[in-house]
Amino acid sequence: MFLTVKLLLGRRCSLKVSGKESVATLKKLVSERLQVPEEQQHLLFRGQLLADDKCLSDYRIGPNASINVIMRPLEEMVPKEAHQPQPLWHQLGQVLPKHFGPQDAKAVLQLLRQEHEERLQRIGLEDLEQLARHLLAEEQHVEGEREPKAMPQSSCNKEEEVEADQ
């Protein structure tokens, strides 16, 4: 069967695989075709994160399915003494009591967390792609202001169709 594997920013390739292939094997093929290191890949099918030790058939991935790849940055070693930012909910827990009574602050924090979770559940891959494009456009705009020369556009934003011979 053929699968389409798509990066968040538009590059894609077609891969010929068996339903018995593992997700780890698919990551290896994606790494070879799209030059994305395996350890940086998160593979998603219909919004579900695929586990390396599972087979494609475990997720009922069939012919002509589309798999999305989200790249995660490589983790860097951070010294233990480096100041770690506090989670958003911890910061809000400190700010809200300054504006509300103790009971109200807890209730507002709980409502904010609940609304946050509900909104996260409604986010689709299209929303993430739009956000990524917006952030990259902003980043390129800021870089353009710093450097007087215009940067050539990367071919990474163009779609590529590549078939694997497997």
C-alpha positions as CSV (number, residue, x, y, z in Angstrom):
1,M,0.0,0.0,0.0
2,F,1.1,3.6,-0.5
3,L,1.0,6.2,2.2
4,T,1.4,9.9,1.9
5,V,3.6,11.3,4.6
6,K,3.4,15.1,5.1
7,L,5.5,17.5,7.1
8,L,3.7,20.3,8.9
9,L,5.1,22.9,6.5
10,G,4.1,21.2,3.3
11,R,6.8,18.8,2.2
12,R,5.5,15.4,1.5
13,C,6.5,12.0,0.0
14,S,4.7,8.8,-0.9
15,L,6.0,5.6,0.6
16,K,5.2,2.0,-0.2
17,V,4.8,0.0,3.0
18,S,3.0,-3.0,4.4
19,G,0.4,-2.8,7.1
20,K,2.6,-5.1,9.1
21,E,5.4,-2.5,9.2
22,S,6.2,-0.9,12.5
23,V,5.9,2.8,13.2
24,A,9.7,2.8,13.9
25,T,10.3,1.4,10.4
26,L,8.1,4.1,8.9
27,K,10.1,6.7,10.8
28,K,13.3,5.3,9.3
29,L,11.8,5.6,5.8
30,V,10.6,9.2,6.5
31,S,14.1,10.0,7.7
32,E,15.6,8.8,4.5
33,R,13.1,10.5,2.2
34,L,12.5,13.8,4.0
35,Q,15.8,14.2,5.8
36,V,14.1,14.4,9.2
37,P,16.0,12.5,12.0
38,E,13.9,9.7,13.5
39,E,14.4,11.0,17.0
40,Q,12.8,14.3,16.0
41,Q,9.6,12.8,14.4
42,H,6.2,12.6,15.9
43,L,3.9,10.7,13.5
44,L,0.2,11.4,13.6
45,F,-2.7,9.6,12.0
46,R,-6.1,11.2,12.4
47,G,-4.8,13.2,15.3
48,Q,-3.5,10.2,17.1
49,L,0.2,9.9,18.0
50,L,1.7,6.7,16.7
51,A,3.9,4.6,19.0
52,D,7.1,3.2,17.7
53,D,6.5,-0.3,18.9
54,K,3.1,-0.6,17.2
55,C,2.3,-1.8,13.6
56,L,0.5,0.4,11.1
57,S,-2.3,-2.1,11.1
58,D,-2.8,-1.5,14.8
59,Y,-4.0,1.9,13.9
60,R,-6.1,0.7,11.0
61,I,-3.9,2.6,8.6
62,G,-4.9,1.6,5.1
63,P,-3.9,2.3,1.5
64,N,-3.7,6.0,0.5
65,A,-3.8,7.1,4.1
66,S,-2.1,10.4,5.1
67,I,0.4,10.5,8.0
68,N,1.4,13.8,9.4
69,V,4.9,14.4,10.8
70,I,5.5,17.0,13.5
71,M,9.2,17.7,14.2
72,R,10.3,18.2,17.8
73,P,13.5,20.0,18.5
74,L,16.5,18.0,19.8
75,E,16.8,18.3,23.5
76,E,19.8,20.1,24.7
77,M,21.6,19.5,28.0
78,V,20.6,22.3,30.4
79,P,22.6,22.9,33.6
80,K,20.7,22.1,36.7
81,E,21.4,25.5,38.2
82,A,19.8,27.2,35.2
83,H,16.5,29.0,36.1
84,Q,13.5,27.1,34.8
85,P,10.4,29.1,33.9
86,Q,7.4,28.2,36.0
87,P,4.4,26.5,34.3
88,L,1.6,28.9,33.2
89,W,-0.8,27.5,35.8
90,H,1.7,28.1,38.6
91,Q,2.1,31.7,37.5
92,L,-1.6,32.2,37.2
93,G,-2.0,30.7,40.7
94,Q,0.2,33.4,42.0
95,V,-1.4,36.3,40.1
96,L,-5.1,35.5,40.5
97,P,-5.1,35.8,44.4
98,K,-3.9,39.4,44.0
99,H,-7.2,40.2,42.1
100,F,-9.6,37.8,43.7
101,G,-10.3,36.3,47.0
102,P,-8.8,32.8,47.7
103,Q,-11.9,30.8,46.8
104,D,-12.6,32.9,43.7
105,A,-9.0,32.7,42.6
106,K,-9.2,28.9,42.7
107,A,-12.5,28.9,40.9
108,V,-11.2,31.2,38.1
109,L,-8.0,29.1,37.8
110,Q,-10.1,26.0,37.5
111,L,-12.4,27.6,34.8
112,L,-9.4,28.8,32.8
113,R,-7.8,25.3,32.9
114,Q,-11.1,23.7,31.8
115,E,-11.6,26.2,28.9
116,H,-7.9,25.7,27.9
117,E,-8.4,21.9,27.7
118,E,-11.6,22.2,25.7
119,R,-10.0,24.6,23.2
120,L,-7.0,22.3,22.8
121,Q,-9.3,19.4,22.0
122,R,-10.8,21.5,19.1
123,I,-7.4,22.3,17.5
124,G,-6.9,20.5,14.2
125,L,-3.8,20.0,12.2
126,E,-4.9,22.7,9.8
127,D,-4.9,25.1,12.7
128,L,-1.4,24.1,13.6
129,E,-0.2,24.5,10.0
130,Q,-1.7,27.9,9.9
131,L,0.0,28.9,13.2
132,A,3.3,27.5,12.0
133,R,3.1,29.5,8.7
134,H,2.2,32.7,10.6
135,L,5.1,32.2,13.1
136,L,7.6,31.5,10.3
137,A,6.4,34.5,8.4
138,E,6.9,36.7,11.5
139,E,10.3,35.2,12.0
140,Q,11.3,35.9,8.4
141,H,10.0,39.4,8.7
142,V,12.0,40.1,11.8
143,E,15.2,38.5,10.2
144,G,14.5,40.7,7.2
145,E,14.6,43.8,9.4
146,R,17.9,42.8,11.0
147,E,19.7,42.1,7.7
148,P,19.5,44.5,4.8
149,K,19.8,41.7,2.1
150,A,16.7,39.7,1.1
151,M,17.1,36.1,2.0
152,P,16.3,33.6,-0.8
153,Q,13.2,31.5,-0.2
154,S,13.9,27.9,1.0
155,S,12.7,25.0,-1.1
156,C,11.4,23.5,2.1
157,N,8.0,25.2,1.7
158,K,7.4,23.6,-1.7
159,E,5.7,20.3,-1.9
160,E,7.7,17.4,-3.1
161,E,6.3,14.1,-4.4
162,V,8.8,11.3,-4.0
163,E,7.9,7.6,-4.3
164,A,9.9,5.0,-2.5
165,D,10.8,1.9,-4.4
166,Q,10.0,-0.6,-1.6
